[in-house]
């Protein structure tokens, strides 16, 4: 029979793994008697764990929600996952950054040294509000740890990079292993990306982590280059916005909308909203193209007055012609919906 302390930890871990546990099944899994199970449950209750007994054909136990948070038990993978989530939470802009940072420090302090080293190697940057959306692709945790370790150690990384669907897999340039100096591991739009200096192409690149297969061993250590602009969040946001890494949208315009500022601000992403009256506001917004910007603004069901620039007004005219054409029938007759 295991020692009492080890047995209590095993029992607690099992109670955390599922909602209800029949007493007989707990006794069987722990290789102890039902009476010992009852005594161990009492010991855990004394330590502050709200364990309730439930009746039924077999009877059993459940770890219930309590008024106070008792000590928790995590396995290695759960502890690493918790630390990763807390790192992301420190940069989400959700108003919990300071609390998440304190929680991360607390979790790290009680981790064994082997886990602390893994966490310290995995430095994460969450870029933009979209970083908190549900992930669109799964990345193996081992790949993330390998990328994080290379970033932390400042070692040249070699990896195979899978081609996107439809991109010629027979292209030798795509099939050849990539050699990069890894600088940052970031999240954007529910995906993980590696920001690195590509040694063969002599330029900055962003790589989707779910397409990376690291090669071992890593290469020599390197002296980090200065990232354009010095801000990884602005750099990645700029790359995805098509602005060359400046962090600014290539197209930016200003309009006045016939809606309350509070309503517009909920859907304006990173736009700037200024209240002009109870049902009137000014909106400054950016996009990757003028037509895209006009379409974004057109989502608001309100009157629109273009302040500038002229390119935005031209884009509204272009969309108006397209929409008018779409509203006519195939033979030039007006649709029944017009």
N, C-alpha and C positions, 0 to 999 in steps of 0.2 A: 504494500500500500504506500502511495506517495506520502511525503511529509505533509503536515497540516497546511503550511504556508503555500507549498506548491499546489496542493489540492484545491485550496481556496481560489488561487489564481485561475486554475483550470475551470473550476465551476463558474467563476465570474465571466470568463471568456465565453463559455457556452451560453450563459444567460443573455449575454449581449449579442450573440449571433442570431438568435431567433426569438420570436415573441413568447411562445409557450413551450414549456418542457415538462413532459410527464415525469413524475418522480422516479418511476421504475427505469425509464430510459437514462436519466441522469446517473442513477446508481450503476447501471450497466456500463455506460461510457467511462465512468470514473473508476470502475472496478471496486466499488465500495457498497456497503449495505444501505437500504433506504433510511435506516435510523441515522447513519453517519451523514447522509445527505441532509436530513432535517437539522442536525446539529451544525453542519457547515453553513446552512442557510441562516440559522440564528446568528452565527458569528459574523456573517456579512451584513446582516441587519444592524448589529452593534456597531459596525464600521460606517454606517450611514447609507447603505444601499437599500432602496425601497423595494424589497422583494415581497411579493404577495403570493399567497397560495390560492389556487382555484380548485373548485370541486368538479367532479365529473366521474365517468367510468373508471378512469385511471388516477385522476388527481395529479396536480403538478405545481409548477412555480413559474412566475413571470417577473422580470425586472421592470418595475413600474416607474413612471415619471415621478420625481420627488420635488419638494419645494426647494431643496438645496442640491447643488451639483456635487455628488460624491466623487472620490477618486475614480478615474477611468483607466481601462486597460486596453492597450492597442498592440497588435503585432507589428513587425517591422514595416510591412508594406502600408498598413494603415497609418502608422506614424509619419512615414515619408509623404503619403498622400495628404495628410492633414497639414504638414508644413508647407507643401506646394500650394495648397488652397489658401493658406494664410498669406504666403508671399504675394499671390495674385490679388488678394483682398486689400493689401496695403497700397495698391495703385489703381483701384477701380473707380475712385471718385464718388463712392457711395456714402461718404461721411463716416466710414468705420476704419479709416486708415490707421489712426493712432491706436485704437483698440486692437486691431489685427496685428500691428507691430509688437505690442506688449504681449499678446497671446503667443506670437511666434517665438519671442524671447523666452517666455515661460516654458513652452513645449521643448525648445532646444536645450534648455538647461537640464531637463530631466531625462533627456535621451542618452543612451549609451554612446560612447565615443565613435563607434563604427557608423551609427546613424547620423551623428552630428557632421561627420566628414562628408557623407552623401548630401546632406542638406546644404552645407556650406558651398559645395561645388555647383549646386543648381541655383543660379541667380536668374530670376525671371523678371521680365518687364511686360506689363499688360498695357496695350496701346489702345486708347479710345474706348468709348462705351461699348462698342461691339465686341470687346474682348470678353465680356461677361455673358455672351450668348451661348446657347447650347453648342458643344463641339460638333462640327460637321464630319470630322474624320478622327479615327482613333489612332493614337501614336503609342507604340510599345514603350512602357516605362523604362525599359533598359536602354532604348535609343535616347530618350530624354536625359537619362543619367549620363550616358556617354557624351552627349553634346555638352551638357552642363559641365562635366569634368574637363573637357577640352577647353571650354571657355575659361574656366577657373584656372587651369594650369598654363594657359596661353601656349598651347601646343598646336602645331599644324595638324589639321584633320583631313584624312582621306576618306572618301565615301563614294558609294554607287548611288546615282540619283535616277529614280524612275521617271520616264518621260510621261507627260500628261497625255490623256486620251486623245488620239488623233494627231499627235506630234510625231513625226517619223522616227520610230524606234531604231531604224537602220542607220540613222545619222551617226557616224563615228564620234562626232563631238558630243552627242548626247550620251553615247554608250560608255565613253571613256570615264574612268574614275575622276572625281573632282578633288582638287587640292586647294584648301582654303585656310585662312587665318580666322578662326571663329571669334566673334566679339560679343554677341548678345543672343540670348534665347528669349523670344517674345511671343505673346499671343495677340492675334488680330482676327476678328470676325469668326471666332470659334475654332481657329486653327493655330497650330504651333509653327513658328518660323525661326530659322537660324539666320542671323545677320552676320555676314562674313566678307572678308576681302578675298576675291577669287585670284589665286596666284597665276593661273594660266591666262585669264582674260584681263588681268590687271585692272579690276574694277570692283566696286561694291555690289554684292548680290544678296537677295533674300531667297532662302530655300525652304520649301515646305518640309517640315520634319517627318511627316508621314510618308514621304517619298525617299527618305534618306536611309541607307544601310551602311553604317560606319564600318571602316576597315581598321584592323589592328595590325601592328601597333600604331600609335599616333606618331607624328613627325617631330622635328626639333622645336624647341621653344622659340618664340618670336617676341619682338617689341611691338606692342599694340599701336596701330595707326590711329590718327585722329579721325573720328567719324565726321562726315560733312555736317556742319551745323553744331556738332557736339552734343546733340540731344537725340537719343535713340528713338524716343516716341515720335518726335517731329520728323525724323528721317524716314521711319517706316510709314507713317501716315502720308508723308509726301510721295513716297514711292507708289503707294496704292492710289493716290489721287492724281498721279501722272504729272506731278510738279517737280520732278527731278530731285526729290529729297529735301525740299525747302520747308515742307510742312504746311504750305499754303496751297489752296485750291488754284488751279490755273485760270478758272473763271469765277469771278465774284461780283455780285450785283446787289442793288438796293431797291426795295419796293415798299409801298404802303398798302396794307391790307385792311379791309373792312371787318376785322375781327378783334376781340379782346386780346391783349398781349399774353395773358395767362393761358389762353387756349392755344395760341400759336407756339409758345415756348415749349409746350409738351411734345411737339412733333417737329421741331426745327433742328434736331441733331446739334451740331456745334455752331448754329447760327446765332446772331446777336439780335435780340428783340427789344424794342423800346416802346413803351406805352405812350400813345398820343391822345388817348381819350378812352371813354368807357368801351367803345366798339371800334377802335382804330389803333393800329400800331405800325411801327417801322420794323422791317426785317432785312438784315444783311446776311446773305447766305452764299455759300460757294458750292461749286460742282466741277466735274471733269470736262464739261462742255457747256456752251451757252444754251443749246437745245435741252440738255439735261437739266440745267438750272431752271429754265422756264417751265419744264414739265414738273419739277419738284415743287415750285411755287404754285403751279396750277392745281396741285392736290388740295389746296385750301379752298373750300367752297365760299368764296368771298370776292368782292370787287378788288381789282388790282390796279395800282397806279405805279408805273415804273419811274423811279427816280434816276436810275442810270446803272450802267453806261448804255450807249446806243446799241451795242452788240446784244444786250439782253432784250431791248425793245424789238430789234430785228428778229430775234429768236421767237418771241411771242407771235410776231406776224407770220413767221414760217409755220409754226405749229397751228395757228388759226387756219391757214390755208389747207393744211393737211387734214385737220379735223373737219373742215367744211366739205372737203372732197370725200372723206370717209362717211359723212352723213347723207350722201346721195346714193341712190340705187345704182345697180350695175349698168343700167342703160341711160344714166343721167337723170332719172326721175328722183324726186325727193323721197327720202325714206319716210315711213309712217311715223317715225319717232321724232321728226323735225318739227 
